[in-house]
Amino acid sequence: MIKKKTYYLWGLFPPKETEYLNFIKDKVQSKLISPYFDLHITLSGPYLNIDKTFIYKLRSFGENNSSIMLHVDGYCFKQEMFKSFYLSIKNSLPLKKLRQNIYKLNKFDLDNNYSPHISLCYGNHRIQEKKELIFNLPKFNKIIKMSKIGLVEINQDINQWKIEEIFDLN
């Protein structure tokens, strides 16, 4: 079996937001079984190769770009493995600008019908289970701070995600 590795950039959250998001994720995953993954919002990718120059650019990028606030639209679900159950995020101007700045560092498919979200569960689950779950979760009316970018290696053959390096945003 050939291991197909790609790289993505994920937006990550400070401890307070991560703690609350994990609380929600744990509630979701107590009803919908899912593989383990770190909470994140995908910003860009896939990249087939990452070199030292790109990593250096990411360090500078973090110093020259600020944290942004993500506005949650609510709980959503689809019948897709990686969008099984998630928090929908508004594709705000700050998020669009951040992605455009990343694009300048290392091009990716910027026009790929980007649908920003924070996954709470991966997998194939029944629609009725997801509908019932929404009514049993706390209302989510928080704004979430995204304060870091993670460079992530993904092995698609075995659904494995590994954060290689994290870069703080100012």
C-alpha positions in Angstrom: 0.0 0.0 0.0 1.3 3.4 -1.0 0.9 6.0 1.7 -0.5 9.2 0.3 0.8 12.1 2.4 -0.3 15.7 1.9 0.0 18.8 4.0 -2.6 21.4 5.1 -2.7 24.5 7.2 -5.1 24.4 10.1 -6.3 27.3 12.2 -6.0 26.5 15.9 -7.4 28.0 19.1 -6.1 29.3 22.4 -6.6 27.1 25.5 -9.9 28.6 26.7 -11.6 28.2 23.3 -10.1 24.7 22.9 -11.4 23.6 26.3 -15.0 24.7 25.4 -14.8 23.2 21.9 -13.6 19.9 23.4 -16.5 20.0 25.8 -18.9 20.2 22.9 -16.9 17.7 20.8 -17.0 15.2 23.7 -20.8 15.5 23.9 -21.1 14.9 20.2 -18.7 12.0 20.2 -20.5 10.3 23.1 -23.4 9.8 20.7 -21.6 9.6 17.3 -18.4 7.5 17.4 -15.5 9.2 15.5 -11.8 8.9 14.9 -9.6 11.1 17.1 -8.6 14.5 15.6 -7.5 17.8 17.0 -10.0 20.6 16.8 -9.3 22.9 13.9 -10.5 24.9 11.0 -8.9 24.0 7.7 -7.3 27.1 6.1 -5.4 25.8 3.0 -4.2 22.7 1.2 -3.5 20.2 0.0 0.2 20.8 -0.5 2.1 17.8 -1.9 5.5 18.9 -0.7 6.6 21.3 2.1 10.1 22.7 2.1 12.2 24.7 4.6 11.5 27.9 2.8 7.8 27.5 3.3 8.2 26.8 7.0 10.4 29.9 7.3 7.7 31.9 5.5 5.1 30.6 7.9 7.1 31.7 11.0 7.3 35.2 9.5 3.6 35.0 8.5 2.7 34.4 12.1 4.6 37.4 13.3 3.0 39.6 10.6 -0.6 38.4 10.8 -3.1 38.8 13.7 -5.4 36.4 15.4 -8.9 36.6 14.0 -12.3 36.1 15.4 -14.5 33.4 13.9 -18.3 33.8 13.9 -20.2 30.6 14.4 -23.4 30.1 12.4 -24.4 27.0 14.4 -24.4 23.2 14.3 -24.6 21.6 10.9 -24.1 18.2 9.4 -23.7 16.5 6.0 -23.5 12.9 4.8 -19.7 13.3 4.2 -16.9 11.6 6.2 -15.1 14.8 7.2 -18.2 17.0 7.6 -20.3 14.5 9.4 -21.2 17.0 12.3 -19.6 20.4 12.7 -19.8 24.1 13.6 -20.4 26.2 10.5 -18.2 29.3 10.5 -19.0 32.5 8.6 -16.6 33.1 5.7 -15.9 36.6 7.0 -13.6 39.3 5.5 -10.8 38.7 8.0 -10.9 34.9 7.3 -10.9 35.6 3.5 -7.9 38.0 3.9 -6.0 35.5 6.0 -6.4 32.8 3.4 -5.4 35.2 0.6 -2.2 36.0 2.6 -1.5 32.3 2.9 -2.1 31.9 -0.8 0.7 34.4 -1.5 3.1 32.2 0.5 2.3 29.0 -1.3 -0.5 28.7 -3.8 -3.4 26.4 -3.3 -6.9 26.1 -4.7 -8.2 29.4 -3.3 -11.5 29.1 -5.2 -12.4 25.6 -4.1 -15.9 26.5 -2.8 -14.4 27.0 0.7 -16.9 26.1 3.4 -15.3 27.1 6.8 -16.2 24.8 9.6 -14.9 23.2 12.8 -15.6 19.4 12.7 -16.9 17.9 15.9 -17.2 14.3 14.5 -16.0 12.4 11.5 -17.7 9.3 10.1 -21.0 8.1 8.6 -23.9 8.5 10.9 -27.6 8.4 10.5 -29.3 11.8 9.8 -31.9 11.2 12.5 -29.1 10.8 15.1 -27.6 14.1 14.0 -30.9 15.9 14.1 -31.6 14.7 17.6 -28.1 15.6 18.8 -28.5 19.2 17.7 -31.5 19.6 20.1 -29.5 18.1 23.0 -26.4 20.3 22.7 -26.0 23.7 24.3 -26.8 26.7 22.1 -23.5 27.9 20.6 -23.5 31.7 20.4 -19.8 32.3 21.0 -17.2 34.0 18.9 -14.1 31.8 18.6 -10.6 33.2 18.5 -8.2 31.6 16.1 -4.7 32.4 17.4 -2.4 29.9 15.7 -1.7 28.1 12.5 -0.7 24.5 12.4 1.2 22.7 9.6 -0.4 19.3 9.4 0.7 16.1 7.7 -2.2 14.0 6.6 -1.9 10.3 5.6 -5.1 9.7 3.7 -4.6 6.0 3.5 -5.0 5.5 7.3 -6.9 8.7 8.2 -4.0 9.9 10.4 -3.4 13.6 11.2 -0.2 14.9 12.7 0.5 18.5 13.6 4.1 19.0 12.5 4.6 22.6 13.7 2.5 25.4 15.2 2.9 29.1 14.5 1.4 31.8 16.7 -0.4 34.7 15.2 0.1 38.1 16.7 
